[in-house]
Amino acid sequence: MNPGELKFWQLIELKKKAETDDERAELDRLIEERIRWVGSGQGDEP
């Protein structure tokens, strides 16, 4: 599944299960992007 298609809560769950720093960093970036998206009034769907 493409991380861009995941819900916010799913990204957080994936981050908890990430095994490498690179995976965590990428998921952090996606989570921050999603927070900006939601904050702009766009909802949880990119």
PDB file of N, CA, C, O and CB in Angstrom:
ATOM      1  N   MET A   1       0.850  -1.183   0.000  1.00  0.00           N
ATOM      2  CA  MET A   1       0.000   0.000   0.000  1.00  0.00           C
ATOM      3  C   MET A   1       0.889   1.237   0.000  1.00  0.00           C
ATOM      4  O   MET A   1       1.887   1.291   0.718  1.00  0.00           O
ATOM      5  CB  MET A   1      -0.963   0.003   1.225  1.00  0.00           C
ATOM      6  N   ASN A   2       0.533   2.201  -0.784  1.00  0.00           N
ATOM      7  CA  ASN A   2       1.263   3.462  -0.891  1.00  0.00           C
ATOM      8  C   ASN A   2       1.040   4.300   0.368  1.00  0.00           C
ATOM      9  O   ASN A   2      -0.110   4.543   0.734  1.00  0.00           O
ATOM     10  CB  ASN A   2       0.821   4.246  -2.153  1.00  0.00           C
ATOM     11  N   PRO A   3       2.120   4.756   1.055  1.00  0.00           N
ATOM     12  CA  PRO A   3       1.941   5.565   2.269  1.00  0.00           C
ATOM     13  C   PRO A   3       1.113   6.826   2.043  1.00  0.00           C
ATOM     14  O   PRO A   3       0.473   7.318   2.972  1.00  0.00           O
ATOM     15  CB  PRO A   3       3.286   5.953   2.822  1.00  0.00           C
ATOM     16  N   GLY A   4       1.118   7.351   0.828  1.00  0.00           N
ATOM     17  CA  GLY A   4       0.318   8.530   0.526  1.00  0.00           C
ATOM     18  C   GLY A   4      -1.174   8.259   0.579  1.00  0.00           C
ATOM     19  O   GLY A   4      -1.973   9.192   0.654  1.00  0.00           O
ATOM     20  N   GLU A   5      -1.555   6.990   0.540  1.00  0.00           N
ATOM     21  CA  GLU A   5      -2.966   6.610   0.567  1.00  0.00           C
ATOM     22  C   GLU A   5      -3.444   6.238   1.970  1.00  0.00           C
ATOM     23  O   GLU A   5      -4.627   5.964   2.172  1.00  0.00           O
ATOM     24  CB  GLU A   5      -3.204   5.448  -0.375  1.00  0.00           C
ATOM     25  N   LEU A   6      -2.529   6.230   2.933  1.00  0.00           N
ATOM     26  CA  LEU A   6      -2.882   5.820   4.287  1.00  0.00           C
ATOM     27  C   LEU A   6      -3.507   6.969   5.072  1.00  0.00           C
ATOM     28  O   LEU A   6      -3.223   8.140   4.820  1.00  0.00           O
ATOM     29  CB  LEU A   6      -1.651   5.298   5.018  1.00  0.00           C
ATOM     30  N   LYS A   7      -4.347   6.616   6.012  1.00  0.00           N
ATOM     31  CA  LYS A   7      -4.915   7.594   6.940  1.00  0.00           C
ATOM     32  C   LYS A   7      -3.838   8.006   7.936  1.00  0.00           C
ATOM     33  O   LYS A   7      -2.835   7.315   8.113  1.00  0.00           O
ATOM     34  CB  LYS A   7      -6.164   7.015   7.680  1.00  0.00           C
ATOM     35  N   PHE A   8      -4.067   9.142   8.578  1.00  0.00           N
ATOM     36  CA  PHE A   8      -3.119   9.678   9.553  1.00  0.00           C
ATOM     37  C   PHE A   8      -2.783   8.641  10.623  1.00  0.00           C
ATOM     38  O   PHE A   8      -1.612   8.418  10.929  1.00  0.00           O
ATOM     39  CB  PHE A   8      -3.686  10.943  10.204  1.00  0.00           C
ATOM     40  N   TRP A   9      -3.808   8.012  11.190  1.00  0.00           N
ATOM     41  CA  TRP A   9      -3.574   7.039  12.263  1.00  0.00           C
ATOM     42  C   TRP A   9      -2.770   5.846  11.765  1.00  0.00           C
ATOM     43  O   TRP A   9      -2.004   5.254  12.526  1.00  0.00           O
ATOM     44  CB  TRP A   9      -4.904   6.561  12.849  1.00  0.00           C
ATOM     45  N   GLN A  10      -2.937   5.487  10.490  1.00  0.00           N
ATOM     46  CA  GLN A  10      -2.191   4.361   9.940  1.00  0.00           C
ATOM     47  C   GLN A  10      -0.706   4.713   9.806  1.00  0.00           C
ATOM     48  O   GLN A  10       0.161   3.865  10.017  1.00  0.00           O
ATOM     49  CB  GLN A  10      -2.771   3.950   8.573  1.00  0.00           C
ATOM     50  N   LEU A  11      -0.423   5.967   9.454  1.00  0.00           N
ATOM     51  CA  LEU A  11       0.968   6.408   9.370  1.00  0.00           C
ATOM     52  C   LEU A  11       1.639   6.328  10.742  1.00  0.00           C
ATOM     53  O   LEU A  11       2.792   5.912  10.853  1.00  0.00           O
ATOM     54  CB  LEU A  11       1.047   7.847   8.818  1.00  0.00           C
ATOM     55  N   ILE A  12       0.912   6.727  11.779  1.00  0.00           N
ATOM     56  CA  ILE A  12       1.460   6.678  13.136  1.00  0.00           C
ATOM     57  C   ILE A  12       1.728   5.234  13.550  1.00  0.00           C
ATOM     58  O   ILE A  12       2.758   4.945  14.159  1.00  0.00           O
ATOM     59  CB  ILE A  12       0.495   7.351  14.137  1.00  0.00           C
ATOM     60  N   GLU A  13       0.810   4.326  13.223  1.00  0.00           N
ATOM     61  CA  GLU A  13       1.017   2.910  13.548  1.00  0.00           C
ATOM     62  C   GLU A  13       2.240   2.357  12.813  1.00  0.00           C
ATOM     63  O   GLU A  13       3.023   1.600  13.388  1.00  0.00           O
ATOM     64  CB  GLU A  13      -0.237   2.084  13.188  1.00  0.00           C
ATOM     65  N   LEU A  14       2.402   2.736  11.548  1.00  0.00           N
ATOM     66  CA  LEU A  14       3.570   2.276  10.803  1.00  0.00           C
ATOM     67  C   LEU A  14       4.857   2.799  11.429  1.00  0.00           C
ATOM     68  O   LEU A  14       5.852   2.078  11.503  1.00  0.00           O
ATOM     69  CB  LEU A  14       3.479   2.717   9.341  1.00  0.00           C
ATOM     70  N   LYS A  15       4.839   4.054  11.880  1.00  0.00           N
ATOM     71  CA  LYS A  15       6.030   4.628  12.506  1.00  0.00           C
ATOM     72  C   LYS A  15       6.402   3.844  13.758  1.00  0.00           C
ATOM     73  O   LYS A  15       7.584   3.624  14.019  1.00  0.00           O
ATOM     74  CB  LYS A  15       5.802   6.111  12.852  1.00  0.00           C
ATOM     75  N   LYS A  16       5.416   3.426  14.528  1.00  0.00           N
ATOM     76  CA  LYS A  16       5.680   2.645  15.741  1.00  0.00           C
ATOM     77  C   LYS A  16       6.365   1.323  15.402  1.00  0.00           C
ATOM     78  O   LYS A  16       7.146   0.804  16.200  1.00  0.00           O
ATOM     79  CB  LYS A  16       4.372   2.380  16.505  1.00  0.00           C
ATOM     80  N   LYS A  17       6.075   0.780  14.226  1.00  0.00           N
ATOM     81  CA  LYS A  17       6.621  -0.514  13.819  1.00  0.00           C
ATOM     82  C   LYS A  17       7.884  -0.385  12.970  1.00  0.00           C
ATOM     83  O   LYS A  17       8.504  -1.393  12.630  1.00  0.00           O
ATOM     84  CB  LYS A  17       5.578  -1.289  13.054  1.00  0.00           C
ATOM     85  N   ALA A  18       8.271   0.841  12.624  1.00  0.00           N
ATOM     86  CA  ALA A  18       9.436   1.049  11.762  1.00  0.00           C
ATOM     87  C   ALA A  18      10.685   0.464  12.409  1.00  0.00           C
ATOM     88  O   ALA A  18      10.890   0.583  13.617  1.00  0.00           O
ATOM     89  CB  ALA A  18       9.638   2.549  11.472  1.00  0.00           C
ATOM     90  N   GLU A  19      11.506  -0.164  11.594  1.00  0.00           N
ATOM     91  CA  GLU A  19      12.691  -0.835  12.113  1.00  0.00           C
ATOM     92  C   GLU A  19      13.965  -0.016  11.954  1.00  0.00           C
ATOM     93  O   GLU A  19      14.937  -0.253  12.670  1.00  0.00           O
ATOM     94  CB  GLU A  19      12.860  -2.154  11.429  1.00  0.00           C
ATOM     95  N   THR A  20      13.982   0.941  11.031  1.00  0.00           N
ATOM     96  CA  THR A  20      15.200   1.716  10.800  1.00  0.00           C
ATOM     97  C   THR A  20      14.934   3.203  10.991  1.00  0.00           C
ATOM     98  O   THR A  20      13.794   3.665  10.934  1.00  0.00           O
ATOM     99  CB  THR A  20      15.750   1.452   9.389  1.00  0.00           C
ATOM    100  N   ASP A  21      16.015   3.933  11.220  1.00  0.00           N
ATOM    101  CA  ASP A  21      15.901   5.386  11.349  1.00  0.00           C
ATOM    102  C   ASP A  21      15.395   6.007  10.053  1.00  0.00           C
ATOM    103  O   ASP A  21      14.646   6.983  10.085  1.00  0.00           O
ATOM    104  CB  ASP A  21      17.255   6.000  11.736  1.00  0.00           C
ATOM    105  N   ASP A  22      15.798   5.450   8.913  1.00  0.00           N
ATOM    106  CA  ASP A  22      15.343   5.976   7.624  1.00  0.00           C
ATOM    107  C   ASP A  22      13.833   5.825   7.474  1.00  0.00           C
ATOM    108  O   ASP A  22      13.157   6.741   7.006  1.00  0.00           O
ATOM    109  CB  ASP A  22      16.060   5.263   6.471  1.00  0.00           C
ATOM    110  N   GLU A  23      13.306   4.671   7.870  1.00  0.00           N
ATOM    111  CA  GLU A  23      11.857   4.457   7.802  1.00  0.00           C
ATOM    112  C   GLU A  23      11.131   5.445   8.704  1.00  0.00           C
ATOM    113  O   GLU A  23      10.123   6.030   8.310  1.00  0.00           O
ATOM    114  CB  GLU A  23      11.500   3.009   8.202  1.00  0.00           C
ATOM    115  N   ARG A  24      11.648   5.630   9.918  1.00  0.00           N
ATOM    116  CA  ARG A  24      11.020   6.568  10.855  1.00  0.00           C
ATOM    117  C   ARG A  24      11.073   7.994  10.321  1.00  0.00           C
ATOM    118  O   ARG A  24      10.101   8.740  10.444  1.00  0.00           O
ATOM    119  CB  ARG A  24      11.705   6.497  12.228  1.00  0.00           C
ATOM    120  N   ALA A  25      12.200   8.377   9.728  1.00  0.00           N
ATOM    121  CA  ALA A  25      12.344   9.732   9.184  1.00  0.00           C
ATOM    122  C   ALA A  25      11.355   9.962   8.042  1.00  0.00           C
ATOM    123  O   ALA A  25      10.737  11.023   7.960  1.00  0.00           O
ATOM    124  CB  ALA A  25      13.789   9.967   8.693  1.00  0.00           C
ATOM    125  N   GLU A  26      11.208   8.984   7.173  1.00  0.00           N
ATOM    126  CA  GLU A  26      10.267   9.121   6.055  1.00  0.00           C
ATOM    127  C   GLU A  26       8.832   9.207   6.568  1.00  0.00           C
ATOM    128  O   GLU A  26       8.044  10.011   6.072  1.00  0.00           O
ATOM    129  CB  GLU A  26      10.411   7.938   5.076  1.00  0.00           C
ATOM    130  N   LEU A  27       8.494   8.394   7.546  1.00  0.00           N
ATOM    131  CA  LEU A  27       7.142   8.439   8.107  1.00  0.00           C
ATOM    132  C   LEU A  27       6.910   9.746   8.855  1.00  0.00           C
ATOM    133  O   LEU A  27       5.806  10.288   8.811  1.00  0.00           O
ATOM    134  CB  LEU A  27       6.908   7.246   9.045  1.00  0.00           C
ATOM    135  N   ASP A  28       7.930  10.264   9.542  1.00  0.00           N
ATOM    136  CA  ASP A  28       7.809  11.584  10.180  1.00  0.00           C
ATOM    137  C   ASP A  28       7.475  12.645   9.141  1.00  0.00           C
ATOM    138  O   ASP A  28       6.614  13.498   9.358  1.00  0.00           O
ATOM    139  CB  ASP A  28       9.115  11.959  10.921  1.00  0.00           C
ATOM    140  N   ARG A  29       8.175  12.577   8.002  1.00  0.00           N
ATOM    141  CA  ARG A  29       7.934  13.551   6.930  1.00  0.00           C
ATOM    142  C   ARG A  29       6.493  13.440   6.418  1.00  0.00           C
ATOM    143  O   ARG A  29       5.820  14.452   6.222  1.00  0.00           O
ATOM    144  CB  ARG A  29       8.936  13.338   5.765  1.00  0.00           C
ATOM    145  N   LEU A  30       6.032  12.223   6.207  1.00  0.00           N
ATOM    146  CA  LEU A  30       4.668  12.017   5.719  1.00  0.00           C
ATOM    147  C   LEU A  30       3.634  12.479   6.745  1.00  0.00           C
ATOM    148  O   LEU A  30       2.610  13.057   6.380  1.00  0.00           O
ATOM    149  CB  LEU A  30       4.445  10.542   5.380  1.00  0.00           C
ATOM    150  N   ILE A  31       3.902  12.225   8.026  1.00  0.00           N
ATOM    151  CA  ILE A  31       2.980  12.646   9.085  1.00  0.00           C
ATOM    152  C   ILE A  31       2.911  14.165   9.137  1.00  0.00           C
ATOM    153  O   ILE A  31       1.825  14.733   9.246  1.00  0.00           O
ATOM    154  CB  ILE A  31       3.417  12.079  10.457  1.00  0.00           C
ATOM    155  N   GLU A  32       4.072  14.832   9.058  1.00  0.00           N
ATOM    156  CA  GLU A  32       4.084  16.297   9.067  1.00  0.00           C
ATOM    157  C   GLU A  32       3.341  16.860   7.862  1.00  0.00           C
ATOM    158  O   GLU A  32       2.612  17.845   7.975  1.00  0.00           O
ATOM    159  CB  GLU A  32       5.525  16.820   9.086  1.00  0.00           C
ATOM    160  N   GLU A  33       3.532  16.226   6.710  1.00  0.00           N
ATOM    161  CA  GLU A  33       2.827  16.651   5.500  1.00  0.00           C
ATOM    162  C   GLU A  33       1.312  16.508   5.687  1.00  0.00           C
ATOM    163  O   GLU A  33       0.545  17.390   5.303  1.00  0.00           O
ATOM    164  CB  GLU A  33       3.300  15.824   4.277  1.00  0.00           C
ATOM    165  N   ARG A  34       0.898  15.395   6.278  1.00  0.00           N
ATOM    166  CA  ARG A  34      -0.528  15.157   6.512  1.00  0.00           C
ATOM    167  C   ARG A  34      -1.095  16.162   7.513  1.00  0.00           C
ATOM    168  O   ARG A  34      -2.226  16.622   7.355  1.00  0.00           O
ATOM    169  CB  ARG A  34      -0.754  13.724   7.019  1.00  0.00           C
ATOM    170  N   ILE A  35      -0.312  16.507   8.550  1.00  0.00           N
ATOM    171  CA  ILE A  35      -0.758  17.506   9.524  1.00  0.00           C
ATOM    172  C   ILE A  35      -0.989  18.843   8.826  1.00  0.00           C
ATOM    173  O   ILE A  35      -1.983  19.519   9.088  1.00  0.00           O
ATOM    174  CB  ILE A  35       0.279  17.664  10.669  1.00  0.00           C
ATOM    175  N   ARG A  36      -0.073  19.222   7.940  1.00  0.00           N
ATOM    176  CA  ARG A  36      -0.260  20.481   7.197  1.00  0.00           C
ATOM    177  C   ARG A  36      -1.507  20.404   6.324  1.00  0.00           C
ATOM    178  O   ARG A  36      -2.256  21.375   6.223  1.00  0.00           O
ATOM    179  CB  ARG A  36       0.982  20.793   6.325  1.00  0.00           C
ATOM    180  N   TRP A  37      -1.733  19.251   5.691  1.00  0.00           N
ATOM    181  CA  TRP A  37      -2.892  19.057   4.819  1.00  0.00           C
ATOM    182  C   TRP A  37      -4.184  19.212   5.622  1.00  0.00           C
ATOM    183  O   TRP A  37      -5.096  19.929   5.209  1.00  0.00           O
ATOM    184  CB  TRP A  37      -2.839  17.665   4.140  1.00  0.00           C
ATOM    185  N   VAL A  38      -4.257  18.532   6.774  1.00  0.00           N
ATOM    186  CA  VAL A  38      -5.446  18.601   7.624  1.00  0.00           C
ATOM    187  C   VAL A  38      -5.623  20.022   8.156  1.00  0.00           C
ATOM    188  O   VAL A  38      -6.740  20.537   8.199  1.00  0.00           O
ATOM    189  CB  VAL A  38      -5.344  17.592   8.797  1.00  0.00           C
ATOM    190  N   GLY A  39      -4.525  20.651   8.559  1.00  0.00           N
ATOM    191  CA  GLY A  39      -4.583  22.005   9.099  1.00  0.00           C
ATOM    192  C   GLY A  39      -5.054  23.029   8.094  1.00  0.00           C
ATOM    193  O   GLY A  39      -5.562  24.083   8.478  1.00  0.00           O
ATOM    194  N   SER A  40      -4.896  22.742   6.816  1.00  0.00           N
ATOM    195  CA  SER A  40      -5.330  23.681   5.788  1.00  0.00           C
ATOM    196  C   SER A  40      -6.808  23.503   5.445  1.00  0.00           C
ATOM    197  O   SER A  40      -7.334  24.177   4.559  1.00  0.00           O
ATOM    198  CB  SER A  40      -4.484  23.513   4.535  1.00  0.00           C
ATOM    199  N   GLY A  41      -7.476  22.584   6.160  1.00  0.00           N
ATOM    200  CA  GLY A  41      -8.903  22.372   5.935  1.00  0.00           C
ATOM    201  C   GLY A  41      -9.213  21.366   4.850  1.00  0.00           C
ATOM    202  O   GLY A  41     -10.355  21.272   4.400  1.00  0.00           O
ATOM    203  N   GLN A  42      -8.212  20.611   4.421  1.00  0.00           N
ATOM    204  CA  GLN A  42      -8.407  19.657   3.334  1.00  0.00           C
ATOM    205  C   GLN A  42      -8.936  18.306   3.809  1.00  0.00           C
ATOM    206  O   GLN A  42      -9.315  17.472   2.986  1.00  0.00           O
ATOM    207  CB  GLN A  42      -7.113  19.458   2.600  1.00  0.00           C
ATOM    208  N   GLY A  43      -8.968  18.077   5.113  1.00  0.00           N
ATOM    209  CA  GLY A  43      -9.399  16.779   5.622  1.00  0.00           C
ATOM    210  C   GLY A  43      -8.228  15.826   5.730  1.00  0.00           C
ATOM    211  O   GLY A  43      -7.074  16.245   5.635  1.00  0.00           O
ATOM    212  N   ASP A  44      -8.508  14.554   5.928  1.00  0.00           N
ATOM    213  CA  ASP A  44      -7.454  13.556   6.128  1.00  0.00           C
ATOM    214  C   ASP A  44      -7.058  12.864   4.832  1.00  0.00           C
ATOM    215  O   ASP A  44      -6.174  12.007   4.843  1.00  0.00           O
ATOM    216  CB  ASP A  44      -7.904  12.521   7.137  1.00  0.00           C
ATOM    217  N   GLU A  45      -7.674  13.205   3.741  1.00  0.00           N
ATOM    218  CA  GLU A  45      -7.365  12.576   2.461  1.00  0.00           C
ATOM    219  C   GLU A  45      -6.509  13.513   1.620  1.00  0.00           C
ATOM    220  O   GLU A  45      -6.904  14.654   1.379  1.00  0.00           O
ATOM    221  CB  GLU A  45      -8.659  12.199   1.706  1.00  0.00           C
ATOM    222  N   PRO A  46      -5.336  13.051   1.166  1.00  0.00           N
ATOM    223  CA  PRO A  46      -4.496  13.915   0.315  1.00  0.00           C
ATOM    224  C   PRO A  46      -5.117  14.129  -1.051  1.00  0.00           C
ATOM    225  O   PRO A  46      -4.544  14.828  -1.887  1.00  0.00           O
ATOM    226  CB  PRO A  46      -3.102  13.315   0.154  1.00  0.00           C
TER     227      PRO A  46
END
